[in-house]
Amino acid sequence: MAFKPKSIWRLAKIVNFHLALPNLVPNGCGFASDLRFFRKWECCSAGGAGVLAQTHGSQSTGFQENLNLLSNISKMEGMARSSDKNITRVLFCGPHFPASHNYTKEYLQNYPSIQVDVVPISDVPDVIANYHLCVVKTMRLDSNVISRANQMKLIMQFGVGLEGVDINAATRCGIKVARIPGDVTGNAASCAELTIYLMLGLLRKQNEMRMAIEQKKLGVPTGETLLGKTVFILGFGNIGVELAKRLRPFGVKIIATKRSWASHSQVSCQSSALAVKNGIIDDLVDEKGCHEDIFEFASKADVVVCCLSLNKKTAGIVNKSFLSSMKKGSLLVNIARGGLLDYEAIAYYLESGHLGGLGIDVAWTEPFDPNDPVLKFKNVLITPHVGGVTEHSYRSMAKVVGDVALQLHAGTPLTGLVFVN
């Protein structure tokens, strides 16, 4: 019975090379016994192999043919190792946000030089040394993990949040860190749309509507409109801009704070002049303020929307002081990062009734605990971190990741990213 080298190679790739081959042939063919000598031959020179062949020739018919076959397989194994060096490996950390890696794999399916793997978060430290590009998602990459990434060229987010990456450690290791700008992929627009969904859900009392249906009631509850409300956008970045665009037709007053309005206009941050971004966006904000104005602005708003990035300065910014400055019965929506909110303060002001409603797409612990006490309140809406998870935005971001992987492989400049180091 003859076995093709290609068939043997495929099976040998799956299991240990030396253990697999003896099982690939039937008893009595002499191949398994010849393998003992091949193992010795592997450690010898070509001349040594000839001596082994002469020594063993009388013991096994066709030994030379088998030896030649094994020699070819060994060469193939070496070629495979060599070809592996020509593959650019992309690591997605963890199973969450599955559309991110699924769409990226789909985009790269015709490029065999790019390998995309999804690895459980707990296993990432053990395998990160094998990869050239890392998409972190929800994983925290500390200095210990980053120090193991000796082939890594780029760490990036499938989106914008990089608070889980030790950027200084990556810089020391010569690894670039980047995010995908949300304004060009549709990510910011998707988040803005979900924000309005949460706002309307709170104003129209979505949970109470569901209960009314279950109780076969009609005409209840009595909700509220966005019309005439004052909306405070806390952090006027890409999401804030997209949100303001979409809120205008609802007839609301928009007030917003930003650490620096230099990129929007040359007017002092204390001015109520309208915001202008890149000379294109106008008439979006009715009143502008800086970070020191957040308590004053919170006292004026019917709805507060958190659009800040998470860092050391903004962590826990929505605390008791902030919540107490909000109008009684006003609503709070968080579309940015769960760490912006002080959990104990939120629970306290929901319990007291001062906070009129909470809508969050991000939470203090993720995945969110379905038994969290906060969920007992009928004026709380939560979505599973899907603000940017739309077909449009995820296809766009998967293309960015795929293009960057191809650029890394080709050694050409990386495009479509915002580097932070």
C-alpha positions as CSV (number, residue, x, y, z in Angstrom):
1,M,0.0,0.0,0.0
2,A,1.5,3.3,-1.1
3,F,1.0,6.6,0.8
4,K,1.5,10.0,-0.8
5,P,3.9,12.3,0.9
6,K,1.3,15.0,0.8
7,S,-1.2,12.9,2.7
8,I,1.4,11.9,5.3
9,W,2.4,15.6,5.7
10,R,-1.2,16.7,6.3
11,L,-1.7,14.2,9.1
12,A,1.8,14.8,10.6
13,K,1.0,18.5,10.8
14,I,-1.9,17.7,13.1
15,V,-0.1,15.4,15.6
16,N,3.4,15.0,16.6
17,F,5.5,14.3,13.5
18,H,7.4,11.3,14.7
19,L,4.4,9.7,16.5
20,A,2.1,10.1,13.6
21,L,4.1,8.5,10.8
22,P,4.3,4.9,12.2
23,N,0.5,4.8,12.4
24,L,0.0,5.9,8.8
25,V,1.0,2.6,7.3
26,P,-0.4,-1.0,7.8
27,N,1.5,-3.6,9.7
28,G,4.0,-5.7,7.8
29,C,5.2,-3.0,5.3
30,G,8.4,-2.4,7.1
31,F,7.8,1.3,7.4
32,A,7.4,1.6,11.1
33,S,10.7,-0.3,11.8
34,D,12.4,1.9,9.3
35,L,11.3,5.0,11.1
36,R,13.6,4.1,14.0
37,F,16.5,4.5,11.7
38,F,15.2,7.7,10.1
39,R,15.1,9.3,13.5
40,K,18.8,8.5,13.8
41,W,19.3,9.7,10.2
42,E,17.7,13.1,11.0
43,C,20.7,13.8,13.3
44,C,23.2,12.7,10.7
45,S,24.7,14.2,7.6
46,A,23.8,12.9,4.1
47,G,26.8,10.6,4.3
48,G,25.6,9.2,7.6
49,A,22.2,8.5,6.1
50,G,23.9,6.5,3.4
51,V,25.7,4.4,6.0
52,L,22.4,3.8,7.8
53,A,20.9,2.8,4.5
54,Q,23.6,0.2,3.9
55,T,23.5,-1.1,7.4
56,H,19.7,-1.5,7.4
57,G,19.3,-2.5,3.8
58,S,19.3,-6.2,4.6
59,Q,16.7,-5.8,7.3
60,S,13.9,-4.1,5.5
61,T,12.8,-4.3,1.9
62,G,12.4,-0.9,0.3
63,F,14.3,0.9,3.1
64,Q,15.9,3.3,0.7
65,E,12.6,4.2,-0.8
66,N,11.1,4.9,2.6
67,L,14.2,6.8,3.6
68,N,13.9,9.0,0.5
69,L,10.2,9.5,1.3
70,L,11.0,10.6,4.9
71,S,13.7,12.8,3.6
72,N,11.2,14.6,1.3
73,I,8.8,14.9,4.2
74,S,11.6,16.5,6.4
75,K,12.3,18.9,3.6
76,M,8.6,19.8,3.4
77,E,8.5,20.4,7.1
78,G,11.5,22.7,6.8
79,M,9.8,24.6,3.9
80,A,6.7,25.0,6.0
81,R,8.7,26.5,8.8
82,S,10.3,28.8,6.3
83,S,7.0,29.8,4.8
84,D,5.5,30.5,8.2
85,K,8.0,33.3,8.5
86,N,6.3,34.9,5.5
87,I,2.9,35.0,7.3
88,T,1.7,38.1,9.1
89,R,-0.3,37.0,12.2
90,V,-3.1,39.1,13.6
91,L,-4.3,38.4,17.1
92,F,-7.8,39.3,18.3
93,C,-8.1,39.1,22.1
94,G,-11.1,37.3,23.4
95,P,-14.5,36.2,22.0
96,H,-16.5,39.4,22.6
97,F,-17.6,41.6,19.8
98,P,-17.5,38.7,17.4
99,A,-18.3,40.7,14.3
100,S,-14.9,42.4,14.6
101,H,-12.9,39.3,13.9
102,N,-15.5,37.6,11.7
103,Y,-15.6,40.6,9.3
104,T,-11.9,41.0,9.4
105,K,-11.4,37.3,8.5
106,E,-14.0,37.7,5.7
107,Y,-12.2,40.7,4.3
108,L,-8.8,38.9,4.3
109,Q,-10.0,35.5,3.1
110,N,-8.3,35.8,-0.2
111,Y,-4.9,36.7,1.4
112,P,-3.2,33.5,2.6
113,S,-0.2,35.6,3.8
114,I,-2.4,37.0,6.6
115,Q,-3.4,34.7,9.5
116,V,-6.2,35.9,11.8
117,D,-6.7,34.2,15.1
118,V,-9.1,34.7,18.0
119,V,-7.5,33.7,21.3
120,P,-9.2,33.5,24.8
121,I,-8.0,36.4,27.0
122,S,-6.5,34.0,29.5
123,D,-4.3,32.5,26.8
124,V,-3.1,35.7,25.2
125,P,0.1,36.1,27.4
126,D,1.2,32.6,26.4
127,V,0.9,33.1,22.6
128,I,1.3,36.9,22.1
129,A,5.0,36.3,21.1
130,N,3.8,34.6,17.9
131,Y,1.9,37.7,16.6
132,H,2.7,40.9,14.7
133,L,-0.5,42.8,15.1
134,C,-2.8,42.8,18.2
135,V,-6.4,44.0,18.3
136,V,-7.0,44.3,22.0
137,K,-10.8,44.7,22.3
138,T,-11.6,44.4,26.0
139,M,-8.3,43.0,27.2
140,R,-5.9,44.9,29.3
141,L,-2.3,44.7,28.0
142,D,0.0,45.6,30.8
143,S,3.8,45.8,30.7
144,N,4.2,42.1,31.6
145,V,2.1,40.9,28.6
146,I,3.6,43.5,26.2
147,S,7.2,42.5,27.2
148,R,6.4,39.1,25.8
149,A,5.3,40.4,22.4
150,N,8.8,40.2,20.8
151,Q,7.5,40.1,17.2
152,M,4.7,42.7,17.7
153,K,4.7,45.7,15.4
154,L,1.3,47.3,16.2
155,I,-1.3,47.2,19.0
156,M,-4.6,48.7,18.0
157,Q,-8.2,48.9,19.1
158,F,-11.2,47.9,17.0
159,G,-12.5,51.4,17.6
160,V,-11.1,54.2,19.8
161,G,-10.7,53.1,23.4
162,L,-7.1,52.4,24.4
163,E,-7.4,52.8,28.2
164,G,-6.5,49.1,28.7
165,V,-3.2,49.4,27.0
166,D,0.0,50.4,28.8
167,I,1.1,52.8,26.0
168,N,4.4,53.7,27.8
169,A,5.4,50.0,28.0
170,A,4.6,49.5,24.3
171,T,6.7,52.5,23.4
172,R,9.6,51.2,25.4
173,C,9.3,47.9,23.5
174,G,9.2,49.7,20.1
175,I,5.6,48.9,19.5
176,K,3.2,51.4,17.9
177,V,-0.2,51.9,19.4
178,A,-3.2,53.2,17.5
179,R,-6.9,53.6,17.3
180,I,-9.4,53.8,14.4
181,P,-10.9,57.3,14.1
182,G,-14.6,57.0,14.6
183,D,-15.6,59.9,12.4
184,V,-14.6,58.2,9.1
185,T,-15.8,54.7,9.8
186,G,-19.3,55.4,11.0
187,N,-18.5,54.3,14.5
188,A,-19.3,57.7,16.0
189,A,-22.5,58.0,14.1
190,S,-23.6,54.6,15.2
191,C,-22.9,55.5,18.9
192,A,-24.8,58.7,18.4
193,E,-27.9,56.9,17.1
194,L,-27.9,54.5,20.0
195,T,-27.6,57.4,22.4
196,I,-30.8,58.8,21.0
197,Y,-32.4,55.4,21.3
198,L,-31.6,55.4,25.0
199,M,-32.8,58.9,25.5
200,L,-36.1,58.2,23.8
201,G,-36.4,54.9,25.7
202,L,-36.1,56.7,29.0
203,L,-38.3,59.6,28.1
204,R,-41.1,57.3,26.8
205,K,-40.6,54.9,29.7
206,Q,-39.7,51.8,27.7
207,N,-39.7,49.4,30.6
208,E,-43.1,50.6,31.8
209,M,-44.5,50.2,28.3
210,R,-43.4,46.6,28.3
211,M,-45.1,46.0,31.6
212,A,-48.3,47.7,30.3
213,I,-48.4,45.3,27.4
214,E,-47.9,42.3,29.7
215,Q,-50.8,43.6,31.8
216,K,-53.0,44.3,28.7
217,K,-53.2,48.0,29.4
218,L,-53.7,50.7,26.8
219,G,-52.7,54.4,26.9
220,V,-50.1,54.1,29.6
221,P,-47.5,55.2,30.6
222,T,-47.5,58.9,30.0
223,G,-44.1,59.8,28.5
224,E,-42.2,62.9,27.7
225,T,-40.8,64.4,24.5
226,L,-37.3,65.5,23.6
227,L,-38.9,68.7,22.2
228,G,-37.9,71.6,24.4
229,K,-35.4,69.7,26.5
230,T,-31.9,70.9,27.3
231,V,-29.2,68.3,26.5
232,F,-25.8,68.5,28.0
233,I,-23.1,66.7,26.0
234,L,-20.2,66.0,28.4
235,G,-17.3,65.7,26.0
236,F,-17.7,67.2,22.6
237,G,-15.6,64.8,20.5
238,N,-16.5,62.8,17.4
239,I,-19.5,61.2,19.1
240,G,-20.6,64.5,20.6
241,V,-20.6,66.1,17.2
242,E,-22.5,63.3,15.5
243,L,-25.0,63.4,18.4
244,A,-25.5,67.2,18.1
245,K,-26.2,66.8,14.4
246,R,-29.0,64.3,15.0
247,L,-30.5,66.1,18.0
248,R,-31.0,69.4,16.2
249,P,-34.2,68.3,14.4
250,F,-35.8,67.3,17.8
251,G,-36.0,70.9,18.9
252,V,-33.6,70.7,21.8
253,K,-31.2,73.2,23.3
254,I,-27.7,71.8,23.2
255,I,-25.0,72.7,25.7
256,A,-21.6,71.1,25.7
257,T,-18.2,71.1,27.4
258,K,-14.8,70.3,25.9
259,R,-11.4,70.8,27.4
260,S,-10.3,72.9,24.5
261,W,-12.4,74.4,21.8
262,A,-9.4,75.4,19.7
263,S,-10.2,72.9,17.0
264,H,-13.7,74.3,16.7
265,S,-13.3,78.0,16.8
266,Q,-11.1,80.8,18.1
267,V,-13.8,82.1,20.5
268,S,-13.2,81.9,24.2
269,C,-14.6,78.8,25.9
270,Q,-16.8,81.1,28.1
271,S,-18.5,82.4,25.0
272,S,-21.9,81.2,23.9
273,A,-20.9,81.5,20.3
274,L,-21.8,78.6,18.0
275,A,-19.2,75.9,17.6
276,V,-17.5,75.4,14.3
277,K,-15.4,72.3,13.4
278,N,-13.0,72.5,10.5
279,G,-15.1,75.3,9.0
280,I,-17.9,72.8,8.1
281,I,-20.1,72.2,11.2
282,D,-22.0,75.2,12.4
283,D,-24.9,76.0,14.6
284,L,-24.6,72.8,16.6
285,V,-24.0,74.1,20.2
286,D,-26.1,76.8,21.9
287,E,-23.7,77.2,24.8
288,K,-20.1,76.0,25.2
289,G,-18.1,75.5,28.3
290,C,-14.8,74.1,29.6
291,H,-14.2,71.3,32.1
292,E,-14.6,73.6,35.1
293,D,-18.2,74.4,33.9
294,I,-19.5,70.8,34.1
295,F,-21.4,71.3,37.4
296,E,-23.1,74.5,36.2
297,F,-24.1,72.8,32.9
298,A,-25.4,69.7,34.7
299,S,-27.7,72.0,36.7
300,K,-29.2,73.3,33.5
301,A,-29.8,70.0,31.7
302,D,-32.8,67.7,31.4
303,V,-30.5,65.1,29.9
304,V,-26.8,64.6,30.4
305,V,-24.9,62.5,27.9
306,C,-21.4,61.2,28.7
307,C,-19.2,61.1,25.7
308,L,-15.8,61.5,27.4
309,S,-12.8,59.3,26.8
310,L,-11.7,57.4,29.9
311,N,-8.4,58.3,31.5
312,K,-7.0,59.2,35.0
313,K,-8.6,62.6,34.9
314,T,-12.1,61.4,33.9
315,A,-12.4,58.1,35.8
316,G,-15.4,58.4,38.2
317,I,-16.1,62.0,37.0
318,V,-19.9,61.3,37.4
319,N,-19.8,61.1,41.2
320,K,-22.0,62.3,44.0
321,S,-20.9,65.9,43.5
322,F,-21.8,65.8,39.8
323,L,-25.1,63.9,40.3
324,S,-26.2,66.2,43.1
325,S,-25.7,69.2,40.8
326,M,-28.1,67.7,38.3
327,K,-31.7,68.8,38.3
328,K,-34.0,66.4,40.2
329,G,-35.6,64.0,37.8
330,S,-33.1,64.6,35.0
331,L,-31.7,61.7,32.9
332,L,-28.2,60.4,32.5
333,V,-27.0,58.5,29.5
334,N,-23.5,57.0,29.1
335,I,-22.3,55.9,25.7
336,A,-18.6,56.2,26.3
337,R,-17.0,54.1,29.1
338,G,-18.4,52.5,32.2
339,G,-15.5,53.8,34.4
340,L,-16.8,57.4,34.0
341,L,-19.5,56.6,36.4
342,D,-19.2,56.1,40.2
343,Y,-21.3,53.0,40.7
344,E,-22.1,53.7,44.4
345,A,-23.2,57.3,43.6
346,I,-25.4,56.1,40.7
347,A,-27.1,53.5,42.9
348,Y,-27.6,56.1,45.7
349,Y,-29.2,58.7,43.5
350,L,-31.4,56.2,41.7
351,E,-32.7,54.9,45.1
352,S,-33.3,58.4,46.3
353,G,-35.3,59.3,43.2
354,H,-33.1,62.3,42.4
355,L,-31.8,60.7,39.2
356,G,-34.8,60.4,36.9
357,G,-33.4,57.7,34.7
358,L,-30.2,55.9,33.6
359,G,-29.4,54.7,30.1
360,I,-26.1,52.9,29.6
361,D,-24.4,51.0,26.8
362,V,-21.3,50.5,28.9
363,A,-20.9,49.4,32.5
364,W,-18.6,49.4,35.5
365,T,-18.1,45.7,35.0
366,E,-18.3,44.0,31.6
367,P,-19.9,41.7,30.7
368,F,-22.6,43.2,32.8
369,D,-24.0,41.2,35.7
370,P,-27.7,40.5,34.9
371,N,-28.4,40.4,38.6
372,D,-26.9,43.8,39.4
373,P,-29.1,45.6,41.9
374,V,-29.2,48.7,39.6
375,L,-31.4,46.7,37.2
376,K,-34.2,46.6,39.7
377,F,-35.2,50.2,38.9
378,K,-37.8,50.5,36.1
379,N,-36.1,53.7,34.9
380,V,-32.9,52.0,34.0
381,L,-32.1,50.9,30.4
382,I,-29.0,49.0,29.5
383,T,-27.6,47.7,26.2
384,P,-24.6,45.2,25.9
385,H,-22.0,47.6,24.6
386,V,-23.3,47.8,21.1
387,G,-23.1,51.5,20.4
388,G,-20.6,51.1,17.6
389,V,-21.7,47.6,16.6
390,T,-23.5,48.1,13.3
391,E,-23.0,46.5,9.9
392,H,-21.7,49.8,8.5
393,S,-19.2,50.7,11.2
394,Y,-17.9,47.2,11.7
395,R,-17.4,46.5,8.0
396,S,-15.6,49.8,7.8
397,M,-13.3,49.1,10.7
398,A,-12.6,45.5,9.6
399,K,-11.4,47.0,6.3
400,V,-9.0,49.3,8.2
401,V,-7.6,46.3,10.2
402,G,-7.3,44.2,7.1
403,D,-5.6,46.9,5.1
404,V,-3.2,47.6,8.0
405,A,-2.3,43.9,8.2
406,L,-1.6,43.9,4.5
407,Q,0.5,47.0,4.8
408,L,2.5,45.5,7.7
409,H,3.1,42.4,5.6
410,A,4.3,44.5,2.6
411,G,6.3,46.8,4.8
412,T,4.5,49.9,3.5
413,P,3.3,52.9,5.6
414,L,0.2,52.2,7.8
415,T,-2.8,54.2,6.9
416,G,-6.3,54.8,8.4
417,L,-5.1,55.0,12.0
418,V,-4.5,57.6,14.7
419,F,-1.2,56.8,16.5
420,V,-0.9,57.7,20.1
421,N,2.9,57.1,20.5
